[in-house]
């Protein structure tokens, strides 16, 4: 957990290592390119920074077993993250429909725009059909359904993700005698629980998320009176250099670069999703450095709250309330717990400290191929937690007249409690930046 007895030595060692070996090299121009951040030698990285074809073959078999249980003949997936989760085919999702078709037995097939064909040939799924482009003479969703019907599924029971009415109409026109059954929970529930291969990728991603927070911290410590966009630029340059140098496989779900963040300070740190401003950092400000990282399509988060200069007694009270909520919620993320109960336990620490009016959001959310995904550590979610589920743990306290504090860790549910995969420190005495 996050407390000093159980995990503090790891976090203290992390900070000593990073403080001694990570430096954003100063430049004569504040906005100049940030040079490489050097980190002391660690264990060699894995050969691949993504899941391999055999993993996806096993995933297809799991889906097929569930189809058999439900009396479904096939599953049609059109959401990009679900196509990626089951087949590993990373692609840029656009207006052009792209689908994975998983029959109850046998190999999956892809239905793709022609511009994807050469990339598909490089991957393990060899069965595909392509159309020229979008929108084309025939609605492309209907085109996909027509091809499925021609493969002998014209009277089949086919599971689909919850569709819009327009998309369902096109599927029914393409395969009028087939039955389309909403079954998106098959993949959703498989995605909830990560296996050791997925967790290895997420732990690899965390090295970059932790690193980015330290890069932002170093930039502030060396330059002092900076703006939010300058912190973002320096941090992004640093992690981009590191990722480019170290990643063996560069794949992702979206078009965005695999880094980014929120870096509000002062009163603006009371905005949980503050967009960057031109305010200038000063002593006495609370500062939140909030970054994610994505490796092999899998997301993780590292958010840390800092005090610029010695914190006041009031700032300390706010920080302590946030940290108590964070630690309580993370510890409670164990197999058998109820999601909304974990949320209440965490937020009650803030309420008990007298800061109920400063609560703005839930304790956390699922994280994996999407930065925010189900289940939710939130009121109203009665999901029973299972070992291998992964969540953010990010309760915050926000005083609009002062500012806010929020840590976010990425936590793996285990049988005994939450395993925090971040290594960055969380205690207040380790989060003071002198400028």
Secondary structure, DSSP 8 states (H G I E B T S, - for coil): --SIIIIIHHHHHHHHHHHHH------SSTTS----------S---S-SS--HHHHHHHHHHHHHHHHHHT-SEEEE-SHHHHHHHH-------SS--EEEEESSS--EEEEEGGGHHHHTTSS---EEEES-SS-SS-HHHHHHHHHIIIIITT-EEEE----HHHHHHHHHHTTTSEEEE-THHHHHHHHB--HHHHHHHHHHHHHHHHHHHHHHHHHHHH-S-BHHHHHHHHHHHHHHHHHHH-S----SSSS-S--EE--BGGGGGSTT------B--TT-EEEEEEEEEETTEEEEEEEEEEESS--HHHHHHHHHHHHHHHHHHHH-BTT-BHHHHHHHHHHHHHHTT-GGG--S-SEEE-SSSSSEEEEESTT---B--TTBEEEE--EEEETTTEEEE-BEEEEEBSSSEEE---S--SGGGSEE--
